[in-house]
Amino acid sequence: MSLKDEWDHLDSETRTWLLENPGCLVVPRTMSAKISKEAHEDIEHDPHGQVVLSRADHDFIREKAEAAGTIRVPATDYQFFDTAAVPVIRTEISGKHAAESPDEAQQDQSI
């Protein structure tokens, strides 16, 4: 089964989900079931009932997502779509053993 061949048979909700999740390697069972129901060809599933997308399927979804404006990724950069930026949380150490940062010490000397 090629996702490209089945694209026109998928409902808009399924297509939208695929466009919003272009980096997905394995389609969740609920979406896999919808794709299997709407497809005209037999679709291979893993032991968990999920569709594993091929490289051609990934490229097809990426092209569709870029054309739809869902994503904009330069061809030379790699991006992980399922990861979020890790926030940097600074905690202040309090008490008599707390040391000043070099920036704070420099500011105190200039005053």
C-alpha positions as a LaTeX table, in Angstrom:
\begin{tabular}{lrrr}
\hline
Residue & $x$ (\AA) & $y$ (\AA) & $z$ (\AA) \\
\hline
Met1 & 0.00 & 0.00 & 0.00 \\
Ser2 & 1.22 & 3.43 & $-0.88$ \\
Leu3 & $-0.22$ & 6.40 & 0.95 \\
Lys4 & 0.10 & 8.37 & $-2.27$ \\
Asp5 & $-2.21$ & 5.92 & $-4.05$ \\
Glu6 & $-4.77$ & 5.97 & $-1.23$ \\
Trp7 & $-4.68$ & 9.73 & $-0.51$ \\
Asp8 & $-7.85$ & 10.55 & $-2.47$ \\
His9 & $-9.78$ & 7.81 & $-0.65$ \\
Leu10 & $-9.00$ & 9.16 & 2.83 \\
Asp11 & $-11.44$ & 11.47 & 4.58 \\
Ser12 & $-10.47$ & 15.06 & 5.36 \\
Glu13 & $-9.96$ & 14.38 & 9.09 \\
Thr14 & $-7.42$ & 11.63 & 8.35 \\
Arg15 & $-5.60$ & 13.76 & 5.77 \\
Thr16 & $-5.50$ & 16.71 & 8.18 \\
Trp17 & $-4.06$ & 14.51 & 10.94 \\
Leu18 & $-1.35$ & 13.20 & 8.61 \\
Leu19 & $-0.47$ & 16.75 & 7.49 \\
Glu20 & $-0.27$ & 17.97 & 11.09 \\
Asn21 & 1.95 & 15.03 & 12.10 \\
Pro22 & 4.41 & 14.69 & 9.19 \\
Gly23 & 7.17 & 13.23 & 11.35 \\
Cys24 & 5.09 & 10.33 & 12.63 \\
Leu25 & 6.83 & 7.00 & 11.96 \\
Val26 & 3.95 & 4.81 & 13.10 \\
Val27 & 0.31 & 5.81 & 12.69 \\
Pro28 & $-1.69$ & 5.28 & 15.92 \\
Arg29 & $-4.24$ & 2.44 & 15.93 \\
Thr30 & $-7.31$ & 4.68 & 15.69 \\
Met31 & $-5.94$ & 6.45 & 12.61 \\
Ser32 & $-4.64$ & 3.15 & 11.19 \\
Ala33 & $-8.12$ & 1.67 & 11.50 \\
Lys34 & $-9.63$ & 4.63 & 9.64 \\
Ile35 & $-7.02$ & 4.36 & 6.87 \\
Ser36 & $-7.63$ & 0.60 & 6.55 \\
Lys37 & $-11.40$ & 1.11 & 6.40 \\
Glu38 & $-11.16$ & 3.76 & 3.66 \\
Ala39 & $-8.36$ & 2.21 & 1.60 \\
His40 & $-9.05$ & 0.15 & $-1.50$ \\
Glu41 & $-6.00$ & $-2.05$ & $-1.01$ \\
Asp42 & $-4.93$ & $-4.24$ & 1.89 \\
Ile43 & $-2.75$ & $-2.37$ & 4.35 \\
Glu44 & $-0.01$ & $-4.03$ & 6.35 \\
His45 & $-0.11$ & $-3.51$ & 10.12 \\
Asp46 & 2.44 & $-4.20$ & 12.81 \\
Pro47 & 1.55 & $-6.60$ & 15.67 \\
His48 & $-0.09$ & $-3.70$ & 17.53 \\
Gly49 & $-2.49$ & $-2.84$ & 14.69 \\
Gln50 & $-0.57$ & 0.27 & 13.63 \\
Val51 & 0.49 & 1.25 & 10.12 \\
Val52 & 4.25 & 1.74 & 9.78 \\
Leu53 & 4.94 & 4.41 & 7.17 \\
Ser54 & 7.59 & 3.88 & 4.50 \\
Arg55 & 10.18 & 6.44 & 3.43 \\
Ala56 & 8.10 & 7.15 & 0.31 \\
Asp57 & 5.05 & 7.78 & 2.53 \\
His58 & 7.07 & 10.20 & 4.70 \\
Asp59 & 8.29 & 12.08 & 1.65 \\
Phe60 & 4.76 & 12.26 & 0.25 \\
Ile61 & 3.29 & 13.58 & 3.53 \\
Arg62 & 6.12 & 16.10 & 3.85 \\
Glu63 & 5.51 & 17.41 & 0.32 \\
Lys64 & 1.77 & 17.68 & 0.97 \\
Ala65 & 2.34 & 19.43 & 4.32 \\
Glu66 & 4.77 & 21.93 & 2.77 \\
Ala67 & 2.32 & 22.61 & $-0.09$ \\
Ala68 & $-0.52$ & 23.10 & 2.40 \\
Gly69 & 1.61 & 25.45 & 4.52 \\
Thr70 & 1.40 & 23.16 & 7.55 \\
Ile71 & 5.20 & 23.02 & 7.78 \\
Arg72 & 8.09 & 24.93 & 6.29 \\
Val73 & 11.38 & 23.12 & 6.58 \\
Pro74 & 14.48 & 23.83 & 4.50 \\
Ala75 & 15.56 & 20.75 & 2.56 \\
Thr76 & 19.05 & 20.80 & 4.12 \\
Asp77 & 18.01 & 20.90 & 7.78 \\
Tyr78 & 16.78 & 17.97 & 9.81 \\
Gln79 & 13.97 & 18.61 & 12.23 \\
Phe80 & 12.32 & 16.32 & 14.74 \\
Phe81 & 8.63 & 17.11 & 14.61 \\
Asp82 & 7.57 & 15.13 & 17.64 \\
Thr83 & 9.92 & 16.84 & 20.06 \\
Ala84 & 9.44 & 20.08 & 21.93 \\
Ala85 & 12.10 & 22.52 & 23.00 \\
Val86 & 13.42 & 21.78 & 26.46 \\
Pro87 & 12.90 & 24.78 & 28.72 \\
Val88 & 15.83 & 26.08 & 30.75 \\
Ile89 & 14.80 & 26.52 & 34.35 \\
Arg90 & 17.23 & 28.44 & 36.53 \\
Thr91 & 16.89 & 27.96 & 40.22 \\
Glu92 & 18.39 & 30.45 & 42.59 \\
Ile93 & 20.41 & 29.03 & 45.43 \\
Ser94 & 19.65 & 30.83 & 48.65 \\
Gly95 & 21.38 & 30.86 & 51.99 \\
Lys96 & 24.78 & 31.77 & 53.33 \\
His97 & 26.62 & 29.36 & 50.98 \\
Ala98 & 25.12 & 30.80 & 47.80 \\
Ala99 & 27.69 & 32.27 & 45.46 \\
Glu100 & 27.12 & 35.21 & 43.19 \\
Ser101 & 27.25 & 34.63 & 39.47 \\
Pro102 & 30.16 & 36.33 & 37.68 \\
Asp103 & 27.70 & 38.74 & 36.02 \\
Glu104 & 26.24 & 39.85 & 39.35 \\
Ala105 & 29.69 & 40.30 & 40.89 \\
Gln106 & 30.78 & 42.45 & 37.95 \\
Gln107 & 27.64 & 44.61 & 38.25 \\
Asp108 & 28.24 & 45.14 & 42.00 \\
Gln109 & 31.82 & 46.32 & 41.35 \\
Ser110 & 30.72 & 48.85 & 38.77 \\
Ile111 & 28.29 & 50.57 & 41.17 \\
\hline
\end{tabular}
